[in-house]
Amino acid sequence: MTSPRSLSGTPLRVVVVGGHTGGTSFLSQARRFSDNAHITLLERGAHVGYVSCGLAYYAGGLIPDRATMLPMRPATLERRFGVEVKVNHEVTAIDRAGKRVMVRDLERGASHELPYDKLVLAPGASALWPDTVERNLAGVFALRRIHDADGIIQWIEQQRPRHATVIGAGFIGLEAAENLRRRGLAVTVVERASHVLPRIDAEMAALLHQHLAAHDVELKLRAAVTRVAMNSHSLLVQLSDGTNLHTDMVVLALGLKADSALAESAGLATGDLGGIMVDEYLRTSDPDIYALGDAIQTRCAITGVDTLCQLAGPIGRQARVAAAHMFGGPTPYKGSMGTFACKVFDRAVAMTGVSEKQLKAGGWNYGKVFLPSTQHVAYYPGAKALFLKLLFDRDSGRVLGAQAIGEDGADKRIDVVATAITAGMTVEDLEYLELCYAPPYGAPKDAVNMAGAMAAGVRRGQKRVLYPEELNGGRDDLVVLDTRSADEFAVSHIPGAVNIPDEEVRKRVQELPRDKHIAIVCQIGIKANNVQRFLELQGYEASTVMGGYTAWMTAMDRLPVPTRKNGATHSTTETAMPDRRARSDRRAQIERRTSVGSGPNGVERRTGSERRRLVARRQPWAGAELDVRGLCCPGPILKLREQMAGLNAGQLLRVQASDPAFPTDLEVWAKRTGVRVVYVASAPNHSVAICEKNR
């Protein structure tokens, strides 16, 4: 490809403003098209190309080496791409008529002009800092630049805080909460919205609420920060709900603000969301100036609505589009679907496309599927819960979005759906999509296939559904039929529901009123569909409750929460222990809980020596086994009771569970039934218990 030249016939002069993801990506892409253009990169900070997505993990100590966060050096870029890189150089103004930028050398304090033929703006975004929080207040941090993470590490090591408050529950806030807990701090997360990670829908966020509670993270939802101030030797955080939090440090994670001030001062068009406006080739309102990255405002690839997509993945594609167009290879940028994944302790949340609340706001005629599942077939050891929500256009069947949460496999399913959206596929296509299968990795009909089949059934009219939120309000024309077992129903159920197990519906169908609509509930929505078809053949008006009782619990945010081990708001008179001591203390607490005496609910424990003999790692387990991983409440306890019934008095049963509430449920159930809990080792996503049958 022939490289364009300046008006004077010399090689094209390209100036890039911003030396991180957008700017450095453009350098590498530009050199694929031209090797003789003269490219200068200007960065106002001291570093280029640091890995901002990993800052929380660096602050938490998971990434211990600071150098790994700085994979690029100015000299490296210059040698690799034949460009000129200047750090600590800030562009203060753009002279569009004269095609030059005003540059200030921050180290020397001198200013100069730099001419350009093409200008690329990649200034990024800055962390939002509320007016209610004083800047430069000791112990208050953002988490946007590497020096922010440096400051957090230094504060923890020198001040030894016990408690941290994270303000904001988006990506950065949840990552910060996880990594502060890893450092041994107690953590409270404050979020003004009704649920964490506001980009996803409420019923999916409820799963994260349960998981955060399992990791001893306190949530303060529907609360805004009205003031942060020093109070004696701690920080006082005042909330709009009247709560006062005493904390040792604050991390602000309220989101990002597009850095568009330079563009605005140059007269370039900006949008209602505060981003720099660009066309399909990433050109601004000045055709010789391109913009990309966190500072630009683009369109959603699905709805066409303006959006700020401040994600690393789309920025790389924007850089390629801008470079290709600049050097004569026009390839339009089609917008972003906002595909992302976020780690929340040992659970992943992933999303692509639009959310339900966006579809509601846009007036779409949409449908949805909520599917509780497992990442692979349940009979293969290690099954873990996987929850998938699929959104689609009811008229065309086009896939519009999806959200998934699980310890394993969530990102895989969202990648599949993201590909389907890009290809313009429908839910009928998902139903018959051929995906790889082996018992350790999936199922013959994957969760994506299942969700597609359910959505296709809704569109064909074969599957009539009600959603959990439609059961509220005490409808006189509705009867909720719970087709789970009597035991499951006794543990918990939807208020007002009647219980007829699915195996008994045929012989007890006369008990159901014919003048009412029957809303059928099972645990996850699969068995209920068979009952629905039977009732319809008998002349009943019936619908399946999408996602079953599990979906109802998530929609109502009633998932069982494990007993908290730590208090929510902590005194700041004591200092926190270093990581190693904190881990030792936790081990000591486990030893105390499993030593002689009774647990918090009166469950008898074995002595330490007896316990060690029973669970000696070098001896093969001789008792009975029960693996209930992948099952949600009340499934694990029901399976435990069923297997315990077949044991003889004195026999031991080792149980493995993934439900975070299992240890708490076990304590209550054991106390009621007289089963002896010999040993419990609990973690949020994997618990091991040994029980002994007494009678």
MISETI-77530 format. One record per residue (C-alpha): x, y, z; residue in one letter. Coordinates in pm, whole numbers, plus 32768, in hexadecimal, padded with zeros to 4 digits. Layout:
N
XYZa/...
//
This chain:
695
800080008000m/808881557F9Ft/809F824080C6s/7FF88396809Fp/80DB84C380B1r/80BD86248134s/80708747804Dl/81E5878C802As/8223862B7FABg/82E185C180E3t/827B848E81AEp/813684BC826Bl/8161855B83C2r/808184B184C1v/80628526862Av/7FC084408729v/7F4484D78871v/7F3283D38989g/802382B789CCg/7F4F81A08A57h/7E66809D89BEt/7DDF817788A5g/7F1F822C884Bg/800B81038856t/7F118027879As/7F05812B8687f/8081812A8669l/808F7FB3862Es/7F6E7FBE8536q/7FF680E98477a/81408038843Ar/80827F1C8393r/801B80128285f/81408101826Bs/82AC80F682CFd/830F82528259n/820E832D830Aa/82AB83FF841Dh/81E983AF855Ai/8212846486A7t/816183F087E2l/812D84E78900l/80D484718A5Ee/80A585618B81r/80F284548C83g/823A83AB8CD1a/81DB82578C41h/814E81CA8B00v/807C80978AC3g/804C80208C27y/7F4A7F138C64v/7E307FDA8D05s/7D457EAC8D06c/7E2A7E008E00g/7E527F1B8EFBl/7D657E889000a/7E237D3E8FFBy/7F6E7DF5901Dy/7EE37EBB9144a/7E667D7691DDg/7FB87CCC91C4g/7F487BC290CDl/80367C618FD1i/81617CA890B2p/82587D2F8FB3d/82187E9A8F51r/82ED7E6E8E19a/81ED7D7D8D86t/80F17E998D88m/81DA7F638CA7l/821D7E7A8B80p/82737F9C8A99m/8388809B8AAEr/83AF81D189D4p/84FA814E8950a/845D7FFC8901t/8348809E8836l/84428176877Ee/851C804C871Fr/83FB7F6886C8r/832B805785F8f/841E8167858Dg/8355827A8636v/83A483998720e/8316837A8881v/8317849B8976k/829884658ADAv/824E85818BCCn/81DE864C8AA0h/807F86E08AB3e/7FBF87668988v/7F2188A98A01t/7E74891F88C2a/7E2A88C48758i/7E4B89C38640d/7D7089218539r/7DA18A358439a/7F1A8A288457g/7F1988AB8488k/7FF888B185B9r/7FE188598729v/8067891F884Fm/813C883F892Dv/81C0887D8A8Ar/82EC87BC8B09d/8286877A8C72l/83E787268CE4e/8490885D8C59r/836789488C63g/839F89AF8AFAa/829989BF89E6s/82B3898C886Fh/81E1894E8739e/81CE880A8677l/813C88008516p/806586E18499y/7FBB866A835Fd/7EDE8577841Ek/7E9285838590l/7E1884608666v/7D7684AB87B5l/7D83839288B3a/7D7C845389FDp/7CB583498AB6g/7BD983938BE2a/7C0583FC8D49s/7B6E83688E84a/7A35841B8EFBl/7A7284D49040w/7934854F90ECp/791886AE9173d/78BC861A92C6t/7A1B858C92EFv/7B3E8678932Ce/7C6686429246r/7DB685E892DFn/7D0A85629417l/7DF5846794BAa/7D7C83039491g/7C94834D9369v/7CF882BA9218f/7C7D828E90B7a/7CF581608FEFl/7D3981D68E8Er/7EB1820C8E6Br/7FD4813B8EE1i/803282408FE5h/7ED482149079d/7F1F80A490B2a/807680FF913Bd/7FCD81E69237g/7EDA80D892A8i/7FF57FDE92DCi/80C280DB93A0q/7F98813B947Aw/7F4E7FD094D1i/80B77F7E951Ee/80F880B595EEq/7FA780FD9693q/7F377F9196BAr/7DC27FDB9693p/7CB87EE69708r/7B907F61963Ch/7B5E7FF794E2a/7A3080979440t/7A0C807992C8v/7924817C922Ci/789180F490EBg/783F7F8B908Aa/789E7F818F1Cg/79C57EBF8E8Af/7ACE7F818F47i/7A0B7F86908Eg/79D07E0F9096l/7B377DC49034e/7BB27EB29141a/7AD07E0D9246a/7B557CB491F0e/7CBF7D1E9201n/7C987DE29343l/7BFF7CAB93E0r/7D2B7BEC935Br/7E057CE2941Cr/7D497C809559g/7C6D7DB69579l/7AFC7DB695CCa/7A447E6294AEv/79007F249484t/788A7F779322v/77A580A492F4v/76D280BA91B6e/75C481B8916Ar/750B80CB907Ca/742B7FAF90EFs/752D7EA3909Dh/769C7E729058v/77297E838EF8l/760A7F5D8E77p/76547EFE8D0Cr/75BA7DA78D46i/74537D5E8DAAd/73D87D488F0Fa/73937BD28F24e/74F37B868EA9m/75877C7C8FA0a/74D17BC790BAa/75BB7AA1907El/76E17B8A90B5l/76427C1491F3h/763D7AB39281q/77A27A729214h/78277BB692A6l/777C7B6793F1a/78217A1193EDa/796F7AC593DDh/79137BAD94FDd/78E47CE39428v/77D67DC694B1e/76F77E7793B4l/76537FC993E2k/75667FEA92BBl/74888110925Ar/757481F4931Aa/76438317929Fa/776C83B09351v/771A850893DAt/7864854D948Ar/79BA84B994D1v/7A89855C95E3a/7B96851296E3m/7B0C84AC9833n/7C1184839943s/7CF9837298C1h/7C0A82EB97B9s/7B36835A9693l/79C3839E96B8l/78EA8346958Bv/778B83D595A0q/767E833A94C3l/753583BF943Fs/747482B89508d/74FB834B964Cg/760882459682t/775C82AF9707n/787C81C796B1l/79C281D79770h/7AD38159968Et/7C4C815B9664d/7C58819A94EEm/7B7381EC93CAv/7B8F817D9260v/7AC282479167l/7A4081729048a/792482448FBEl/797982178E51g/7A3482DC8D4Bl/7A0E84328CAAk/7A7984538B3Fa/7BA3853C8B23d/7B1686198A0Fs/7B8687708A8Da/7C9D8792898Cl/7BB087398870a/7AA5882888EDe/7B9B89488908s/7BFC8908879Da/7A9089208731g/7A6387AE86E3l/79058722870Ca/78B5866A884Et/777C85A888AAg/767785AC89B9d/773884A28A7Al/7870857B8A81g/793884B68981g/79DF852B8841i/78FA84EC8718m/798C841685FFv/7911838084B9d/792682178447e/7A99824283F9y/7AE782E2854Bl/7B0A844084B5r/7A9A85648588t/79E2869384FDs/7B3586F5846Ed/7B8D85F18361p/7D03860A83AFd/7CCF85B8851Ei/7C78845A8592y/7C1083F286F0a/7BF482A0879Bl/7BE881F788EDg/7B4082588A32d/7B0E83C289C5a/7A2A8384889Bi/78B483608877q/784982508784t/770C81908737r/7690804A87C5c/76B07F4386B6a/75587EB8870Di/74767FE0875Dt/753080F986ADg/751981CC87E8v/764582A18846d/77218203894Et/786D82208A02l/790F80C989E4c/7A4080E98AC4q/7AC77F898A94l/7C1F7F198A20a/7BA27E258917g/7AE87F1F883Cp/7C0780188855i/7CF17F2B879Cg/7BF67F0C8680r/7BC880848677q/7D3F80B08652a/7D437FC48528r/7C1F80768481v/7CBC81CF84B2a/7E1281608434a/7D8180AC8306a/7CB181DA82A2h/7DD082CF82D4m/7EAD820781E8f/7DA981C180DDg/7CFA8083814Ag/7B9880E481BBp/7AF97FE182A1t/79D1806D8365p/79B0804684DCy/785F7FA88521k/784180148689g/78637F4487C2s/778C7E3F886Cm/782B7E8389C0g/78A47D1E89EDt/795A7CF58B36f/79B87C058C4Ca/79FB7C608DB5c/7A8E7B8A8ECBk/79D87B9E9019v/7AA97AC49102f/7A917967906Bd/795C79AF8F9Br/79517A4E8E41a/78437B348DBDv/783C7B6F8C46a/77597C2C8B5Bm/772D7C8189EDt/76317D5C893Bg/75227E1D89ECv/74797DE88B3As/73087DC48B80e/72F27F1D8C19k/73857FB08AD8q/72857EF78A07l/716C7F728AE7k/71E780D68ACBa/71F680B68950g/709680278932g/71057EE08894w/701D7DB6886An/710E7CC6890By/71097B7589B3g/71F07ADF8AB6k/7265798E8B35v/72FE79498C8Af/73AB77FA8CA2l/7445776C8DE3p/7534765A8D74s/768F75C98DAFt/77CC75FA8CE5q/77D574898C88h/76FB73568CBAv/7698732E8E26a/770B71C48E41y/7876721C8DF5y/792C72828F36p/795C73F38F74g/781A747A8EE2a/77F275EB8F36k/76C776CD8F19a/76A7779B8DDCl/7595789D8DA5f/754779218C49l/74567A338BE1k/74067A5E8A70l/73517B8789D4l/72B97B7F8877f/71D27C3B878Ad/707A7B988796r/70287BFB8631d/71647B92857As/72037AA48675g/73497B68865Cr/742C7B3C8789v/74547C888840l/75207C3B8975g/75857B438A7Ea/760C7B3B8BE0q/76B07A178C93a/773479D88DF1i/77F378AB8E6Ag/7937782B8EF9e/798E77858DB0d/790C77A88C4Cg/785E78FC8C5Ba/795579A58B70d/794278848A79k/77C978A18A57r/77D37A1A8A30i/78DE79FE8923d/77FA79128863v/76D37A008880v/77AC7B2D8822a/78107A7686E4t/76A37A27869Fa/76407B9586C7i/77577C0585DEt/76E17B0984D9a/75777B7D84F8g/75057A288570m/73B179DB8607t/734F790D8735v/72EA77F78644e/745477F285CEd/74CB77D48737l/73E076AD876Ae/749575E28661y/75F376718689l/76F475578692e/77DE758A87BAl/78F074A7883Dc/789373AB8948y/793672B88A37a/78BF727A8B9Dp/79D773498C3Dp/798D74788B5Fy/781C74988B15g/76DD73DE8AC1a/764C73478982p/755A746A8987k/7628758D8A06d/759676A68AD7a/75A07781899Ev/74D9767988DEn/73E2765989FCm/73AF77D18A13a/738277E5889Ag/728776C7889Ea/71C0776789B7m/71B978B48903a/7158780F87BAa/703F7756886Eg/6FBC78A088F1v/6FC279348793r/6F11780586FDr/6E0678128809g/6E6076B78886q/6EE3773989CFk/6E0578298A8Dr/6EC578D08BA2v/6E9679B98CC5l/6FB77A6D8D65y/6FF27A6E8EDDp/6F9D7BDE8EFFe/6E457B988E67e/6DEA7AC18F95l/6DEB7BEC907Bn/6CB87CB990CCg/6BC77BA6913Cg/6B1A7B638FEEr/69C47AC89029d/69C97A198ED9d/6B0C795E8F20l/6B6B78228FDCv/6CDB77D79012v/6D13765E8FF8l/6E5D75EC9090d/6EB5749A8FF8t/6FEB745990CAr/6FF0734991D0s/6F3A73789318a/708A738B93C8d/710774A092E3e/6FC1755B930Cf/6FD5753D9487a/712E75DC948Fv/70C2771393D0s/6FC6777A92C9h/6F14789E9227i/6E0F792C9319p/6CB278B092C2g/6D28779491E0a/6C86763C91E8v/6D5F750591DAn/6D1C73DA90F8i/6E5E7322909Cp/6E8472EC8F24d/6E6271718F47e/6D0D71A18FEAe/6C7672A88F04v/6BCB71AB8E21r/6B0771048F3Ak/6AC072488FF7r/6A73732E8ED2v/690973528F48q/698A741A9073e/69E3753B8F8Cl/68D7763E8F3Cp/6878765B8DCFr/681677CA8DEBd/697578388E4Fk/6ABB78608D92h/6BB677608E15i/6D1A77E48E40a/6DF976B18E5Di/6F3A76B88F28v/705075B78F48c/71B475F48FC0q/7248767B8E7Ci/712976778D81g/716E75368CBFi/7079743D8D5Ck/6F6975478D6Fa/6F5E75568BF4n/6EEE73EA8BE1n/6DDC74298CE1v/6D6C755B8C1Eq/6D4474948ADCr/6C7C73898B96f/6B95748B8C36l/6B5975378AEAe/6AF273EA8A4Fl/69FB73C78B6Fq/696175178B18g/6A0E75EE8C1Ey/6AA577448BDFe/6C08771B8C5Da/6D5F77BC8C4Cs/6EBA775B8CC0t/6F67784A8DAFv/70AA789A8CF9m/71D9781E8DBDg/7102777E8ECAg/712577B7903Cy/7295780E9013t/723A792D8F2Aa/712F79A4901Ew/723179B29137m/73237A7B9061t/72137B658FDFa/719C7BA89141m/73057BB791C0d/72B17AA592BDr/73D779BD9285l/7449792593CFp/757079E5945Dv/767A792F952Ap/76B179999690t/77A47ABD969Fr/78E87A7D9757k/79587BE69775n/78A57D2197DFg/78417E2596E3a/78C67F679775t/7A0A7F489830h/7AB98010993As/7BFE80A698C5t/7CB680999A11t/7D747F5F99AFe/7E4F7F299881t/7E2E7E149782a/7F1C7CEE9771m/80007CB69647p/7F897BB69548d/804A7A8F95DBr/7FD37AD2973Cr/7E6F7B0396C1a/7E7579B09617r/7F0479119750s/7DF179AE981Fd/7CE979269737r/7D7D77CC9753r/7D7B77EC98CEa/7C0C785098C4q/7BBB771A97F7i/7C76764298F3e/7BB176DD9A11r/7A6776AA995Dr/7AB4753D991Ct/7B4574ED9A72s/7A8D74579B9Cv/794274F79BFAg/781775709B3Cs/77F1764E9A0Dg/772D77929A0Bp/75E676D599E3n/763775C99AE5g/76C074C999EEv/77AE73DD9A9Fe/791473D69A1Cr/7A1E72CA9A30r/7B60730A9AECt/7C8673839A20g/7D3A72329A2Es/7C02717099D0e/7BBB725D98B4r/7D1B723A982Cr/7D0070C0983Ar/7BB870C8977Cl/7C2F71AC9668v/7D9D714B9651a/7E0971AD94F5r/7EE8708294BFr/7DDA6F83950Dq/7CD46F2B9407p/7B756F8F9469w/7AB66E5C94E2a/795E6EF5951Ag/78406F519433a/7860706F9338e/7768717592C1l/77B9727A91B9d/76AE738891A2v/7782748E90F4r/76B5754C8FF5g/7574753390C1l/74D67666915Ec/7409767D929Cc/734C75AB9301p/73E1749E9221g/751D744E92EBp/746474179435i/73587343938Dl/745E726592E8k/7516724E9434l/73DC71E094EAr/738C70E293DCe/74E4703E93EDq/74F870549569m/73B36F8C957Da/74626E6294DBg/75856E5B95D1l/75A36D9B9713n/75DA6E409864a/77466EA09891g/77926EAF971Bq/78426FE39691l/77E270A9955Cl/78C971A194B3r/781372B393F5v/789D73A692F3q/77C574D4929Ea/77E9761491D7s/76B976D0925Fd/774B77EA9337p/762F77C39433a/7667764E9464f/7735766295A8p/762C773B964Dt/7511765B95D0d/75CF7529964Bl/75F175B597ACe/747A75F797C2v/741674AA9728w/750973E29802a/74887484993Ek/7322743198DDr/736572C99877t/747072659971g/757472189869v/76D2725998EDr/77AF73439821v/790F72BC984Dv/79C973AC976Dy/798174DD9695v/7A74759495B2a/79BA76AB950As/7A0F779293EBa/791678649326p/790C777991F9n/7983762F928Ah/7931759B93DAs/798C74449465v/78D073B1958Da/78DD7262963Ei/779F71F396EDc/775870C897CBe/7606702297E5k/75A26FFA9951n/74666F309930r/
//
